[in-house]
Amino acid sequence: ALICFRFTVLCVAEKNDAAKGIAEIMSNGRARKREGYSVYNKIYEYEYHLFGQVRSVSKLSAGDFFLHCRHSCNPVLLFDAEVEKYCPENSVPIKRTLESEARQSQALIIWTDCDREGENIGFEVIDVCKAVKSNIQVFRARFSEITPNSVQRACETLGEPNIHISDAVDVRQELDLRIGAAFTRFQTLRLQKIFPSSLANQLISYGSCQFPTLGFVVERFKAIQAFIPETFFKIQVTHETEDEKVEFSWKRHRLFNHTACLVLYQMCMEDPIATVVSVTSKPKSKWRPLPLDTVELEKLASRKLKINAKETMRIAEKLYTQGYISYPRTETNMFPQGLNLTSLVEQQTQDPEWGAFAQGILDRGGPTPRNGNKSDQAHPPIHPTKYTNSLQGNERRLYEFVVRHFLACCSQDAQGQETTVDIEIVREKFCAHGLMIIARNYLEVYPYEKWYGKVIPVYEQGSQFQPTSMMMVEGETSPPQLLTEADLIALMEKHGIGTDATHAEHIETIKTRLYVGLTPDQRFLPGELGMGLVEGYNSMGYEMSKPDLRAELEADLKLVCEGRKNKAEALGHHVQKYKAVFTESVRKAKKLDEALSVYLGEAQEYTGPEHQDVEMALPVRKCPQCGRDMVLKKKSDGTGKFLSCTGYPSCKTAVWFPDMVLEVSRDESICPTCQPHPVHMLKFKFKKGSLPPMMPLEFVGCIGGCDEMLREVLNLKYLRAGSRARRGREAGDETSSMPLVPKRPRACGVCRQPGHTRNNCPLNC
């Protein structure tokens, strides 16, 4: 007898439409819908046989419900401050639903999208569920389309979620948050004050992907501005017969020297008889398209359908969740061997427009796709998964494009016969081409490409004729054109800026920030703000609009995904690199003001914090009481500085330097002894006569406790972290004592004068 066990499995998808579609397939349309804590995310219950057992399955959508949070502070501190993840208020109902369902389930299956972001969301779901049920079994379903075959295959091949891919997303998100928050805060606060009439309410954002994207637009515009046209000259030969007019092109193409071209032209005119040197005819093919990946979809939809990349991906995601096309975020342009292309073509035979062409593919022996050489090992190329004729507007246009592209790819190349005629006039060579189309093949179903035939008369080798006309014509070289969206996406892909999932997002950002605009023919033109920002940062010597910094990060993220690089190592390296760029940018901020004043008018005097304040905000060491950073700050009376915990007012730990200290600043050197690492050394400058005669008035020292001379000069005392530290000291544990932190000196108890301390009163009270 076969004994079947019944237990509950929680399946979590990324979107409600996907959850509904998968539930409908797994339950054969018999899923029962019920409410959870979120009104927008439903729960679907049904029974499904998995691993020979009957499992009562509940499926719901989660989405990305965790966000990063950052408190307001000096921008430079954002590079080192602790990152907090929290669940925003509008996502709390989803979290409560997950917790409630997890308590009643024995297993969890992650059905989020099979890309980096989907893997990361999956681990967020896992963390929530394991927090309430630590022993819940976790599986990962991998699929590329919401169809019965794909869903069944995913259930039969359940695996484990990939922590390395999730780590890569964490690195990117945290780095983008730190960089974006720091630079955006710096730019916005400074430039709003300097250009109040132009930028009073403008958010001036920075992103390590959006800025190189802006840089491509500015670079093309400046290339057009710098372009100097050159005059060229060429010889043009035409021959007219009773039926046709043939234009022969000069094999030298063109010359930039007028005299040289004139001499050759005059030689030809003196003996203007053309001799046919050769007539060749060979087959000519126009290749059918490669299978469709995400970048190609964005570029072709922009060029052929005039739908921008953001709208294209929004529609494609909707078509995917409705089960009409495969997963639209893929880097693959070759069909896997296990994909049944014949059945996909058969589904399209019922359409009145392209059905006959689909049937023709089957009649000729089935699909013969032209494959590329890229594969992300996760998803097949974008293709139709189900036939429909119920779509409207741009949804129908994009679905039709995906279908026609798929059928064209599975068809045959267009075939033709090309004839080339080479002639000679006084040793100057010219040629003409003719084309006869024999079979249009894929072009019959793919109206987005054209191929025209060109008829030329029949010429025989060795024959001669008198050209109808022969002219020396003049022209000018043309500047490059402004970038289209397709051009911009191609540059982003080439230089590794963003991913196929984020190209549209970065382009949309620079448009909404008014860094760029669009011409009537939908080409990108940089705005005044965008030009000023790029030129300002470039003048500092940091080419932040170039793709190198971001491309290096994307390469490291790939290594993290493959498990070949540690998450913390990759994050730390790039945080410190951008932090160095940020501090130097703040030092040279006036160059940014000068560049923008060219476009926005005269800059007003800046009254905000200067670069010294940013230097002061650099962490010196960790607080011995709360573990937060300690930074240098100015005293309220402006007479000097003190070292304060960034956790003030909840933490009041501070180091008050006596009046004998004229200047103090952080040094880049780090004490090799004091803990917790790192403890930065400080540069001191003292008043004359305040130190013993043999001591220099300027030196670098450590206030972590190891520098006995500085300890005596500043009158530093050890602090203990409660009784635990005292017990550690008594036991001889040196690491248990807290680093040196002096108390603020008390005022003189007699004269009460500010700055006069109990032990050092100049009035000798």
ABEGO torsion letter per residue (X at the ends): XBBBBBBBBBBBBABAAAAAAAAAAAAGGABBBBBBABAABBBBBBBBBBGGBBBBBBBBBAEBABBBBBBBBBAAAAAABBBBBBBBAAAAAAAAAAAAAAAABABBBBABBBBAAAAAAAAAAAAAAAAABAABBBBBBBBABBBAAAAAAAAAABBBBBAAAAAAAAAAAAAAAAAAAAAAAAAAAAAAAABAAAAAABBBBBBAAAAAAAAAAAAAAAAAAABBBBBBBBBBBBBBBAABBBBBBBAAGBBABAAAAAAAAAAAAABABBBBABBBBBBBBBBBBBBBBAAAAAAAAAAAAGBBAAAAAAAAAAAAAAGABBBABBABABBBAABBAAAAAAAAAABAAAAAAAAAAAAAGEBBBBBBABBAGABBBBBBABBBAABBEAAAAAAAAAAAAAAAAABBBBBBBBBBBBBBBGGBBBBBBBBBBABAEAAAABAABBBBBBBBBBBBBGBBBBBABBBBBBBBBBBBBBBBAAAAAAAAAAAGBEBAAAAAAAAAAAAAAGABBBBAAGBBBBBAAAAAAAAAAAAAGBBAABAAAAAAAAAAAAAAAAGABBAAAAAAAAAAAAAAAAAAAAAAAAAAAAAAAAAAEBBBBBABBBAAAAAAABBABBBAAAGBBBBBBBBAAGAEBBBBBAAOAABABBBBBBAABABBBBBABBBAABOBOBBBBBBBBBBBGABBAABBABBBBBAAGABAAAAAAAGBBBBBBEAAAAAAAAAGBAAABBBBBBBBBBBBAAAGBBGBBAABBAAGX
